[in-house]
Amino acid sequence: PYAWLGMPLITSQDTLGAVVLQRDTEPSFSRWQRELLVTVAAQISAAIQNARRFGEAERLYTLTDAALAERVQQLQALLDAMQDGVLMVDRSGRILLINPVAADMLAQTPLTLINTPLTRPETFGFSQEEWQARIAQLQDQSHIPTSLTSRCTLQRQEKLCHFARQETAVLAKDGALIGWLILLRDITQETKLAERRTDLTRMIVHDLRNPLTTISSTIQLALRQLAASPDDAASLLHHARATTADMLDMVDSLMDITRMETGNMIVDAEAMHIRPLAEQVLTRLRPYAQQQQITLQLQAPPQLPPVWADAELVRRILINLLDNALKFTPKNGQITVT
């Protein structure tokens, strides 16, 4: 070429390339044209650098956005899998997050509840006054409790259910309040199990008192008849020993509480004859009845057909029934088992 003009494309950190002009004929490039090329080269270098930066930023943004979307999906999948009701509200009481269990309690879907105010706080065990007080606490950030735990009873599917409610503040790194998280856990089965455990404990304590009373009464009678009739005294002492064995059996039955808590409570049913069991119970309680001047008698056919039941549980039932009858029967009264 007749004339050639080149200018490097450089940045503060790298050389990007060069821009070249050439002519095959006169004239040569002027000074003004050279200065113009310097300016254009600088602008081209800046444009290329900006384009590269924008592309990198777009790539990083895409990766960040994808990672965030993945985290959100993971969080939503976790919430969807939870059996407890979960929701989070902002300082004004608008729902920021809710899982299907909590949404089902409101008879709606999670999508229809997002960014809407919680208008039915009683669904989660709050009274209107209590909920308004909670919102006032959230708006006054200087008096926000760290966490709260309570229990409530709610009507669900035409039955009463017991729930444990856990509330906690969700804070940013700088301590600013992001939201108020509420977790509602159904403890109906746990509550029923606790009630059954209490009932069983009371029943066993009641059962333990009966043989102790019988032993005491039998020993007293034995002491009275020891001098007059040694044979009768020996019989009474033998009965006291048998009653003590019964009491030890009932102490062992305290293990039923543990079995019930672990869901391993088993009824050991078998074919059994009810009359011999009733005679055994009456024989056991007769010394106590005699002390109260009450007559116990059994009126049942000798050949009753067998029944399918747990003999130990039936024995407890009979003892409890007769013990209550002994309590409320006046002296010189009579109790008949038929």
Buried (B, 14 or more C-beta within 10 A) or exposed (E): EEBEBEBEBBEEEEEBEEBEBEEEEEEEBEEEEEEEBEEBBBEBBEEBBEEEEEEEEEEEEEEEEEEEEEEEEEEBEEBEEBEBBBBBBBBEBBBBBBBBBBBEBBEEEBEEBEEEBBEEBBBBBBEEEEBEEBBEBBBEEEEBEEEBEEEBEBEBEEEEBBBBBBBBBEBEEEEEBEBBBBBBBBBBEEBEBEEBBEEBEEBBEBBBEBBEBBBBBBBEBBEEBBEEEEEBBEBBBEBBEBBBEBBEEBEEBEEBBEEBBEEEBEEEEEEBBBBEBBBBBBBBBBBBBBBBEBEBEBEEEEEEEEBEBBBBBBBBBBBBEBBEBBEEBEEEBEBEBE
